[in-house]
Amino acid sequence: MAGGGYAWFTEDLALGLNFCLTYVRGVGPDAVLARVGGGKPVAVESAELVGRAQDVVADLEAGDAELALVAATAVGDWTVLFEPNGYLATYDSVVQALSARGELVSLYHNESTTPSFTWARDGSVVERAELDGDFQERTLARMEELSGVRLTAGLLRAAVFRCVAVPYPDPAFSTPSRKTLAAARRALRAFAADPDRSELLDVLWDERGVRDPRLRATGHLGAMLFTSASEAFRLLAGCDDAQLRAVVRWGRERVRAAAAGPIEPLPSEPLAAALHVVDLVAEVLGGRYDLMTDELRRALGGREPGQ
C-alpha cells in the first residue's frame, strides 16, 4: 500500500496543518450534515475556500461555546467530510451516527495532539489507531482501499462543499445560542457570495452593526471579544488613550499575579493593546468573559469612559 501516491497531500498541505477528513458510505451530503445537527447548508466552492471559511466560525464563538465547521461533498456512493481545524468526527457519538447502516473511515490530524485513524461500520468501531511516521500518506491510501474514494488535488479544487456550523457534543463546552448559529449561517452565506471581502471581517462587523473604523480595525480579536464580552468591548471603545493604558497596566498586573507567565509584546495602538490584555485576563479567570465588564470598571476606578 505504501503512500499510494499521496505525497502531494503532505507536500502541499492540501487541507492545512490541522483537519479531520472523513468518508461516509451510503449517506448523501445533506443527510450526513443533518446527522451531526446541521441546519440548512451553504455551498462553498473548493476545499481552499472551506479552510478560509473556518475564520467566520471561529470569530462567532463566544465564551466556552465552540463551533465546528463541517463541509460535505459527494464522491460516488460516499460523502467526503472536511473539518478545517476540527475534530467532530473523533467523538464516539458522531462516529456511531455517521456509520449507522453504513460505513465510515476517518483521518484526524492536529499538530498539538496525537493523530488518529477510525474505521467504523453499522454504528460500531472496527478499528481505531494512533498514527506516526508518514501516517497521512499511508492512511489516505488505506482509506482509498476501504472506500474506493481517490482523493486528488483536482477534486479538492473543483468540489462544491455543503457547509454548516454545528456545536461539539462535549459537556465541557457551553451550547451556542440560536442567535450565534443563525449568525454563523448568515456569515457563511456572505463569505460564499464574496470570499475575498476583507478576510470576512467586514462581513462580521456588518453583522454586528459596527461602523466605526477604529473598532473594525481591531481585527479578529476585536470581533471575538465583541461576541464574547460585548459590553466590555463597548466600554473599552469609549475610553481615551490614558484610560486604555491604565487598563493595560492593570491587565499586566493581573496576569503577573496569577503567575500565568510573561505577556508577549503588545500592539502599540492603545485599544488593540487593551483588548489583548482583557483576553489574557479572561483566560486567567477560566474563560469568564462575562466577568470582564465589572473587572474593567474596577480597573478604571469607577470613572466613566472618556472622563
C-alpha positions as CSV (number, residue, x, y, z in Angstrom):
1,M,0.0,0.0,0.0
2,A,2.9,2.4,0.9
3,G,2.0,6.0,0.3
4,G,-0.4,5.3,-2.5
5,G,0.6,8.4,-4.5
6,Y,-0.5,10.8,-1.7
7,A,2.9,12.6,-1.3
8,W,1.3,15.7,-2.8
9,F,-1.2,15.9,0.1
10,T,1.5,16.5,2.7
11,E,3.8,18.5,0.5
12,D,1.1,20.9,-0.5
13,L,-0.6,20.9,3.0
14,A,-3.7,20.3,1.0
15,L,-6.1,20.6,4.0
16,G,-3.9,22.8,6.1
17,L,-2.0,21.7,9.2
18,N,-5.0,20.7,11.4
19,F,-8.0,18.9,10.0
20,C,-10.3,16.0,10.1
21,L,-11.1,14.1,6.8
22,T,-13.9,11.6,6.8
23,Y,-15.6,9.4,4.2
24,V,-19.1,8.1,4.9
25,R,-20.8,5.4,2.7
26,G,-24.4,5.4,1.7
27,V,-25.5,8.8,3.0
28,G,-25.7,12.0,0.9
29,P,-24.0,15.2,2.0
30,D,-27.1,17.0,3.4
31,A,-28.2,13.9,5.2
32,V,-24.7,13.5,6.7
33,L,-24.8,17.1,7.9
34,A,-28.2,16.6,9.4
35,R,-26.9,13.6,11.4
36,V,-24.4,15.9,13.1
37,G,-27.0,18.5,13.9
38,G,-26.6,20.8,10.9
39,G,-29.3,23.1,9.6
40,K,-29.7,24.3,6.1
41,P,-26.2,24.1,4.4
42,V,-24.3,26.8,2.5
43,A,-22.5,25.9,-0.7
44,V,-18.8,26.8,-0.8
45,E,-16.6,26.0,-3.8
46,S,-13.3,24.3,-3.1
47,A,-11.5,23.0,0.0
48,E,-9.3,26.0,0.0
49,L,-12.3,28.3,0.5
50,V,-13.7,26.0,3.1
51,G,-10.5,26.4,5.0
52,R,-10.8,30.1,4.9
53,A,-14.4,30.0,5.9
54,Q,-13.3,28.5,9.2
55,D,-12.4,32.0,10.2
56,V,-16.0,33.1,10.2
57,V,-17.0,30.2,12.5
58,A,-14.1,31.0,14.9
59,D,-15.0,34.6,15.1
60,L,-18.5,33.8,16.1
61,E,-17.6,31.6,19.0
62,A,-18.4,33.1,22.4
63,G,-17.0,32.1,25.8
64,D,-16.9,28.3,26.2
65,A,-19.1,27.7,23.1
66,E,-17.2,26.2,20.2
67,L,-18.5,25.5,16.7
68,A,-17.3,23.0,14.2
69,L,-17.4,23.9,10.5
70,V,-18.3,20.8,8.6
71,A,-18.1,20.6,4.8
72,A,-19.6,17.7,2.8
73,T,-19.4,16.8,-0.9
74,A,-20.4,13.6,-2.7
75,V,-17.9,11.3,-4.4
76,G,-19.7,8.3,-5.9
77,D,-21.6,6.4,-3.2
78,W,-19.6,8.2,-0.5
79,T,-19.7,11.6,1.2
80,V,-16.4,13.3,1.9
81,L,-16.4,15.4,5.0
82,F,-13.8,18.1,5.7
83,E,-13.4,19.8,9.0
84,P,-10.7,22.6,8.9
85,N,-9.1,22.8,12.3
86,G,-11.9,20.5,13.6
87,Y,-12.4,17.1,15.3
88,L,-16.1,16.5,15.3
89,A,-15.7,13.0,13.7
90,T,-13.5,11.9,16.6
91,Y,-16.4,11.7,19.0
92,D,-17.9,8.2,19.5
93,S,-21.4,9.5,19.3
94,V,-20.7,11.2,15.9
95,V,-18.9,8.1,14.6
96,Q,-21.9,6.0,15.6
97,A,-24.4,8.3,14.0
98,L,-22.4,8.7,10.7
99,S,-21.7,5.0,10.3
100,A,-25.2,3.7,11.2
101,R,-26.5,1.5,8.4
102,G,-23.3,2.3,6.5
103,E,-19.5,2.8,6.9
104,L,-17.0,5.4,7.9
105,V,-13.3,5.9,7.6
106,S,-11.6,9.0,9.0
107,L,-8.2,10.6,9.5
108,Y,-7.7,13.2,12.2
109,H,-4.6,15.4,12.4
110,N,-3.7,18.2,14.7
111,E,-0.1,19.4,15.5
112,S,-0.9,19.6,19.2
113,T,-2.4,16.1,19.7
114,T,-1.9,12.5,18.5
115,P,-3.2,11.8,15.0
116,S,-5.7,9.0,14.6
117,F,-7.5,6.8,12.2
118,T,-11.0,5.4,12.6
119,W,-12.9,2.8,10.7
120,A,-16.5,2.0,11.7
121,R,-19.4,0.0,10.2
122,D,-23.1,-0.1,11.2
123,G,-22.5,2.1,14.2
124,S,-19.6,0.2,15.7
125,V,-15.9,0.9,15.5
126,V,-14.0,-1.8,13.6
127,E,-10.5,-0.2,14.0
128,R,-9.1,2.8,15.7
129,A,-5.4,3.6,15.8
130,E,-3.0,6.3,16.8
131,L,-0.6,7.2,13.9
132,D,3.0,8.1,13.5
133,G,5.6,8.4,10.8
134,D,4.4,9.2,7.3
135,F,0.9,8.5,8.5
136,Q,-1.0,10.9,6.3
137,E,0.1,9.3,3.0
138,R,-0.4,5.7,4.4
139,T,-3.7,6.5,6.0
140,L,-5.1,8.1,2.9
141,A,-4.1,5.1,0.9
142,R,-5.8,2.8,3.4
143,M,-8.9,5.0,3.3
144,E,-8.9,4.7,-0.5
145,E,-8.5,0.9,-0.2
146,L,-11.5,0.7,2.1
147,S,-13.8,3.1,0.3
148,G,-12.7,3.3,-3.3
149,V,-12.5,7.1,-3.0
150,R,-9.4,8.5,-4.7
151,L,-8.7,11.9,-3.2
152,T,-6.9,14.3,-5.7
153,A,-5.9,17.9,-5.7
154,G,-8.3,18.4,-8.6
155,L,-11.2,17.1,-6.6
156,L,-10.4,19.4,-3.7
157,R,-10.2,22.4,-6.1
158,A,-13.4,21.6,-8.0
159,A,-15.7,20.2,-5.4
160,V,-18.7,22.2,-4.1
161,F,-19.0,21.6,-0.4
162,R,-22.2,21.9,1.6
163,C,-21.2,23.6,4.8
164,V,-22.8,24.0,8.3
165,A,-21.6,25.2,11.6
166,V,-22.6,22.9,14.5
167,P,-21.7,22.6,18.2
168,Y,-19.4,19.9,19.5
169,P,-21.2,17.2,21.6
170,D,-18.9,17.9,24.5
171,P,-20.3,18.7,28.0
172,A,-17.2,20.8,28.6
173,F,-18.4,23.4,26.1
174,S,-21.5,25.6,26.5
175,T,-24.2,25.3,23.9
176,P,-24.1,28.1,21.3
177,S,-27.3,30.2,21.2
178,R,-29.7,30.1,18.3
179,K,-28.6,33.6,17.6
180,T,-25.0,32.5,17.2
181,L,-25.9,29.6,14.9
182,A,-28.1,31.8,12.8
183,A,-25.3,34.4,12.6
184,A,-22.8,31.7,11.5
185,R,-25.0,30.7,8.6
186,R,-25.5,34.3,7.5
187,A,-21.8,35.0,7.7
188,L,-21.1,31.7,5.7
189,R,-23.6,32.8,3.1
190,A,-21.9,36.2,2.8
191,F,-18.5,34.6,2.6
192,A,-19.7,32.2,-0.1
193,A,-21.0,35.1,-2.2
194,D,-17.8,37.1,-1.9
195,P,-14.9,35.1,-0.4
196,D,-12.4,38.0,-0.8
197,R,-14.2,40.5,1.2
198,S,-11.6,41.7,3.7
199,E,-10.9,38.2,5.1
200,L,-14.5,38.0,6.4
201,L,-14.1,40.8,9.0
202,D,-16.2,43.3,7.1
203,V,-18.9,40.7,7.0
204,L,-18.7,40.1,10.7
205,W,-18.7,43.8,11.7
206,D,-21.6,44.4,9.4
207,E,-23.5,41.6,11.1
208,R,-22.8,43.3,14.4
209,G,-23.8,46.7,13.2
210,V,-20.4,48.2,13.9
211,R,-19.5,51.0,11.6
212,D,-16.7,52.8,13.5
213,P,-13.4,52.3,11.5
214,R,-11.4,52.4,14.8
215,L,-13.4,49.4,16.1
216,R,-13.3,47.5,12.9
217,A,-9.5,47.8,12.8
218,T,-9.2,45.7,15.9
219,G,-9.4,42.6,13.7
220,H,-10.2,39.1,14.6
221,L,-9.5,39.6,18.3
222,G,-11.9,42.5,18.4
223,A,-14.6,40.6,16.6
224,M,-14.2,37.7,19.0
225,L,-14.4,39.9,22.1
226,F,-17.3,41.8,20.7
227,T,-19.1,38.4,20.7
228,S,-17.8,37.0,23.9
229,A,-17.8,40.2,26.0
230,S,-19.8,42.8,24.1
231,E,-20.4,45.2,27.0
232,A,-16.7,45.1,28.0
233,F,-15.7,45.7,24.3
234,R,-18.0,48.8,24.1
235,L,-16.7,50.0,27.5
236,L,-13.1,49.9,26.1
237,A,-14.2,51.5,22.9
238,G,-15.3,54.6,24.8
239,C,-12.1,55.0,26.7
240,D,-9.5,57.6,25.9
241,D,-5.8,56.6,25.4
242,A,-4.9,57.3,29.0
243,Q,-7.6,55.1,30.3
244,L,-6.7,52.3,27.8
245,R,-3.0,52.5,29.0
246,A,-4.3,52.2,32.6
247,V,-6.2,49.1,31.6
248,V,-3.1,47.6,30.1
249,R,-1.1,48.2,33.3
250,W,-4.0,46.6,35.3
251,G,-4.1,43.6,33.0
252,R,-0.3,43.1,33.2
253,E,-0.6,43.0,37.0
254,R,-3.5,40.6,37.0
255,V,-1.6,38.2,34.7
256,R,1.6,38.5,36.7
257,A,-0.2,37.9,40.0
258,A,-1.7,34.8,38.6
259,A,1.7,33.5,37.6
260,A,0.4,33.0,34.1
261,G,3.8,33.7,32.6
262,P,5.2,36.7,30.8
263,I,3.0,38.8,28.4
264,E,4.2,38.8,24.8
265,P,4.8,42.3,23.3
266,L,1.5,44.1,22.9
267,P,0.4,46.2,19.9
268,S,1.3,49.9,20.1
269,E,-2.2,51.1,19.4
270,P,-3.8,51.5,22.8
271,L,-7.2,50.0,22.1
272,A,-5.6,46.9,20.5
273,A,-3.3,46.5,23.5
274,A,-6.2,46.8,25.9
275,L,-8.2,44.2,24.1
276,H,-5.2,41.8,24.2
277,V,-4.8,42.1,28.0
278,V,-8.6,41.8,28.5
279,D,-8.4,38.5,26.6
280,L,-5.5,37.4,28.8
281,V,-7.2,38.3,32.0
282,A,-10.3,36.4,30.9
283,E,-8.1,33.3,30.3
284,V,-6.7,33.7,33.8
285,L,-10.3,33.7,35.1
286,G,-11.0,30.5,33.4
287,G,-12.5,31.9,30.2
288,R,-15.1,34.0,32.2
289,Y,-15.6,36.8,29.6
290,D,-18.9,37.5,31.4
291,L,-16.9,39.0,34.3
292,M,-14.9,41.4,32.3
293,T,-17.2,44.4,32.4
294,D,-17.1,44.6,36.2
295,E,-13.4,43.9,36.2
296,L,-12.8,46.8,33.7
297,R,-14.9,49.2,35.8
298,R,-12.7,48.4,38.8
299,A,-9.6,48.9,36.6
300,L,-10.9,52.3,35.7
301,G,-11.5,53.2,39.3
302,G,-15.2,53.9,38.8
303,R,-14.6,56.5,36.1
304,E,-16.8,56.5,33.0
305,P,-15.1,56.1,29.7
306,G,-13.6,59.3,28.3
307,Q,-13.6,61.1,31.7
